[in-house]
Amino acid sequence: MRAVTISSKGQIAIPKEVRDALHIETGDRFTIEISGNGIILKPAVTITVPKEQAYFWTQEVQEKLRGAESSFQKGRSKNYSPDALIKELEKRR
């Protein structure tokens, strides 16, 4: 265990041997969580999404998907033939 000092800007320096052991590089991003009287520092997970697919990850779409999954899990789904599905969708226009 190593002690680190917080700077006047609230920054800490991760010791080189820790950075080397965990393969931490300049520019890596982290999340910080409060745990009891301490903190947990974890690598931030980031993904790159093509611009034309970004809508899928909006809160609105994700809520709709969760609702659809919940309905499906509760047995509220129907099976359609392709023709019946097209007719059903045309009725909803």
N, C-alpha and C positions, 0 to 999 in steps of 0.2 A: 504494500500500500504506500502510495506517495502523497504527500501533502502538496497542494497547489495554492497559489495566492490569487485572489480576485483583484483585478486592476480597478482603478477609479472609474472606468467605463463599464464595469461589470463583466469583464472578460477573464477567461482562464486560459492558460496554456497547457495543452496536453503534452506530457513528457515524450521525448523522442522514442524512448524504448517502448512506450505504450502505442504510439502511432505506428511504429514499425511492426510490432506484434499483431496489431489489428488491421494493418494495411490501410491506414488512414492517410489520405492525401490532401494537399491544399485544395480548397474548394468543396470538399465533401460537406454534406449537410446532415444535421442531426435534429432529432426531436428531444425534448427534455420533459420528464415527468416528475412530479412530486410523489415520493413514496415515504410515508411516515415523516421522519425528520431529515430525510435525505433526498437525493435526486438520482434519476436514472437517465443516462444519456444513450440514445439509440440511433443508429444510422437511419436517416429519413429515406423512405421508399418513394421514389419518383418514377413516373412512367412518361414516356413521350407518346402522345396521341396525335395521329394525323388530324389536321384542322377540320377536314370534312367529317370526321367521326367524333368530334368533341361534344356534339349535342347528346350523344349516348350517355355521357358521364355527368350531365347536368342533374341537379337535385330533382327536378320535375320528372325526368325520364326514369331515374333510379327509383323514385317513389312509386311510379306506375308499374315498374317491373316487380318491385316487392309485393305490390297489391295483386298483380297477376299470379305470382308464385304462390301467395297465400291462398288465393281462390282455387288454384289448381290443387294444392295440397289438401284442401277441404272437400275435394271432389266436385267442385263447381266448374266443370268443363264439358264440352260436347265434342263428338267426333263428326266430321263432315266429309262428304265426298267432295272432290274439287268443284263440281258443278253446284252442289248445295252451298258450299262456302261462298262462291261468287254471288249466288242469289241472295244469301244472307247479308253480305257486304253491300250489295246494291240497294237493299231495303233500308239500310242505315244511312244512306247519303242524304 
